[in-house]
Amino acid sequence: MDPFDKRIPATILTGALGSGKTTLLNHILKENHGLKVAVIVNEFGEISIDHQLVVGTKEEVMELANGCICCTVREDLQQAIEKILERSEQPEYLLVETTGLADPRPVAQTFLIDQLSERVRLDAIVTVIDAGRFSENLELSGTATDQILAGDILLLNKIDLVTPEKVREIKDEIGDLNPSARLLETTNARVDLRLLLDVGMFQLERMFPQGDKDDQVLLKDELVLLEECPDCLSGVAHEHIHSHLHDDEISSVSFVSDRPFDYDRLGEFMGNLPEGIFRGKGILWIDGYDEKLIFHLVGDRSQAVADGDWGSIPRENKLVFIGKRLDREDILSRLQGCLI
Ligand SMILES: Nc1nc2c(ncn2[C@@H]2O[C@H](COP(=O)(O)OP(=O)(O)OP(=O)(O)O)[C@@H](O)[C@H]2O)c(=O)[nH]1
């Protein structure tokens, strides 16, 4: 790393749905590193929840809708970063959390275009891996493998959920996929930030493992110039969220209501989840509870944690469920039936 490089370092946080990216983001923001950090989160689903789950920053968390994954440069990300760079108080560090379903390479490519690379330096791609759902995530979509391949730092998270033997097995598999990355084991993404931030570990070679250096540079240019989505290029309005997913069968269902849930009926819903759901998150308002609750479901594990008074925020329920071949109408009507 060049000590005279004055560009703002940026870290991309990627990893499968529910692996612990927001937990890591919160850990970084809460640590006393003295850095002024700007945060961009990229969300899958029609309603935005992630910014409400990010804590500990006075700065506005910028949110991007799910991007077009056939584009090799994320124009929306470029614009968001440029907006941050226009702020009167410049950030000293930039963190970008991708959706669990995103291939991190287009996000990384965005940092390499001239307009940004003059001012921002991609420091590392950090991939959070869920030890509890390692095989399930790899089976679910090829993106989980892409995320591991592209990671400069791999955080094997949730090791509290598996045996030491299982940890060894997973580490072997990860080592076969990406032997040169830095591999760290964590619970609740608690990691020494000196091993994670401002480490100068980003390697273009990891994104394009085949081919020599010239190919990589050529490939980089070609990807940026040629493979952009024609609809995006011509400005034609088009639906990305559902039509351009790696796996079209994965979708999200969002639910918002200004009425509270009945505790027992919601418990019944959660105990007999509609088929296909493997991720859920949101803010809950339960009748008779004064505090708002933050809800997470990953695989078959769920939790709802009290998150203080509502304060000036209007009470509401805001949930998103993600899964394979979801029956949207059924899920919505069942949730509706849980309301008071
Ligand atoms: N048992 C256990 N749970 C964890 C650990 N790390 C995170 N979690 C929980 O896993 C759930 C999902 O964590 P998030 O940080 O929201 O995951 P994410 O990767 O940001 O999720 P998406 O944004 O939906 O992709 C939350 O309930 C966390 O509290 C861990 O090490 N062990």
Ligand as a Chemical Component Dictionary entry (heavy atoms), coordinates in Angstrom:
data_LIG
# 
_chem_comp.id                   LIG 
_chem_comp.type                 NON-POLYMER 
_chem_comp.pdbx_formal_charge   0 
_chem_comp.three_letter_code    LIG 
# 
loop_
_chem_comp_atom.comp_id 
_chem_comp_atom.atom_id 
_chem_comp_atom.alt_atom_id 
_chem_comp_atom.type_symbol 
_chem_comp_atom.charge 
_chem_comp_atom.model_Cartn_x 
_chem_comp_atom.model_Cartn_y 
_chem_comp_atom.model_Cartn_z 
_chem_comp_atom.pdbx_ordinal 
LIG N1  N1  N 0 -25.965 -17.048 16.116 1  
LIG C1  C1  C 0 -25.434 -16.040 15.414 2  
LIG N2  N2  N 0 -26.255 -15.146 14.829 3  
LIG C2  C2  C 0 -25.675 -14.135 14.129 4  
LIG C3  C3  C 0 -24.265 -14.003 14.006 5  
LIG N3  N3  N 0 -24.005 -12.924 13.232 6  
LIG C4  C4  C 0 -25.208 -12.399 12.905 7  
LIG N4  N4  N 0 -26.223 -13.122 13.435 8  
LIG C5  C5  C 0 -27.676 -12.906 13.278 9  
LIG O1  O1  O 0 -28.041 -13.243 11.948 10 
LIG C6  C6  C 0 -29.161 -12.446 11.548 11 
LIG C7  C7  C 0 -28.878 -11.778 10.211 12 
LIG O2  O2  O 0 -27.783 -10.882 10.388 13 
LIG P1  P1  P 0 -27.589 -9.618  9.422  14 
LIG O3  O3  O 0 -26.355 -8.924  9.884  15 
LIG O4  O4  O 0 -28.834 -8.822  9.319  16 
LIG O5  O5  O 0 -27.333 -10.355 8.037  17 
LIG P2  P2  P 0 -27.143 -9.680  6.599  18 
LIG O6  O6  O 0 -26.071 -10.429 5.913  19 
LIG O7  O7  O 0 -26.949 -8.206  6.730  20 
LIG O8  O8  O 0 -28.552 -9.987  5.954  21 
LIG P3  P3  P 0 -29.126 -9.463  4.532  22 
LIG O9  O9  O 0 -28.921 -7.966  4.511  23 
LIG O10 O10 O 0 -30.569 -9.838  4.522  24 
LIG O11 O11 O 0 -28.367 -10.176 3.485  25 
LIG C8  C8  C 0 -29.404 -11.461 12.700 26 
LIG O12 O12 O 0 -30.446 -11.981 13.511 27 
LIG C9  C9  C 0 -28.085 -11.467 13.451 28 
LIG O13 O13 O 0 -28.238 -11.129 14.814 29 
LIG C10 C10 C 0 -23.423 -14.972 14.646 30 
LIG O14 O14 O 0 -22.211 -14.961 14.572 31 
LIG N5  N5  N 0 -24.072 -15.969 15.329 32 
# 
loop_
_chem_comp_bond.comp_id 
_chem_comp_bond.atom_id_1 
_chem_comp_bond.atom_id_2 
_chem_comp_bond.value_order 
_chem_comp_bond.pdbx_ordinal 
LIG N1  C1  SING 1  
LIG C1  N2  DOUB 2  
LIG C1  N5  SING 3  
LIG N2  C2  SING 4  
LIG C2  C3  DOUB 5  
LIG C2  N4  SING 6  
LIG C3  N3  SING 7  
LIG C3  C10 SING 8  
LIG N3  C4  DOUB 9  
LIG C4  N4  SING 10 
LIG N4  C5  SING 11 
LIG C5  O1  SING 12 
LIG C5  C9  SING 13 
LIG O1  C6  SING 14 
LIG C6  C7  SING 15 
LIG C6  C8  SING 16 
LIG C7  O2  SING 17 
LIG O2  P1  SING 18 
LIG P1  O3  DOUB 19 
LIG P1  O4  SING 20 
LIG P1  O5  SING 21 
LIG O5  P2  SING 22 
LIG P2  O6  DOUB 23 
LIG P2  O7  SING 24 
LIG P2  O8  SING 25 
LIG O8  P3  SING 26 
LIG P3  O9  DOUB 27 
LIG P3  O10 SING 28 
LIG P3  O11 SING 29 
LIG C8  O12 SING 30 
LIG C8  C9  SING 31 
LIG C9  O13 SING 32 
LIG C10 O14 DOUB 33 
LIG C10 N5  SING 34 
# 
